[in-house]
Amino acid sequence: MSAEPRINDRIRVPEVRLVGPSGEQVGIVPLAKALELAQEYDLDLVEVAANARPPVCKLMDYGKFKYESAMKAREARKNQAHTVIKEMKLRPKIDPHDYDTKKGHVVRFLKQGDKVKITIMFRGREQSRPELGFRLLQRLASDVEELGFIESNPKQDGRNMIMVLGPHKKKTEAMAEAREAQAARKAERQGVTSDEASEAPAEEAPAVEETPAAEAPVAEASADAPAETPEA
């Protein structure tokens, strides 16, 4: 079944409850009269409540209505927050440099408003030392406590130990802050460009004054012309 409402000649009922262009109630009128009013206003007759008795129809610009509805839906999807769970894997005896790198990724994920699943992978004899993984997870949670919290406590899952960190900041807040930061960077770049453009003529100005065009003819005239006798 089509989700599109019936409009104009596709409406097949003897009478409708008509709503005017500004939302005013016109009342129950014959379908022919409603179509006639639609032509007078240069609008469409759109069935907005098909299950009512009689159906409710409204006079509107249907093309404009569809466009505005599509833009609203697009904006809603743009601002919709999707919960994402990122994953970061570590070894119990991880190198300090690798730990800092992985922690940096966790910080970035939490700042974006995403959850992070931390997995400690045990191999060989490491499986007999689960406390190493537990201490590592506790250390990581402590290092990022300003950005996230332990949503799921460490637990053993086969040869792995898993903990889930949740962000303090909501996804929508993180998205809004990211957009504001992007707009600020764009405005700053545009400001630098406009400043450079305004300074360019000032740098070229001395080059225009270097050639003393007016002085050459004056020097020649003073050399060839006879001396003038001052008047008494």
TADA-V469614 format. One record per helix or strand of 2 or more residues. SS is the DSSP state (helix for helix, strand for strand). FROM is the first residue (numbers start at 1). TO is the last residue. Records with the same first field share a line. If there is no record, write none. Layout:
# TADA-V469614
SS: FROM-TO ; FROM-TO
This chain:
# TADA-V469614
helix: 8-10 ; 31-41 ; 62-79 ; 96-111 ; 124-128 ; 130-143 ; 171-208 ; 213-224
strand: 15-19 ; 25-30 ; 44-49 ; 56-60 ; 85-91 ; 115-121 ; 148-157 ; 160-167
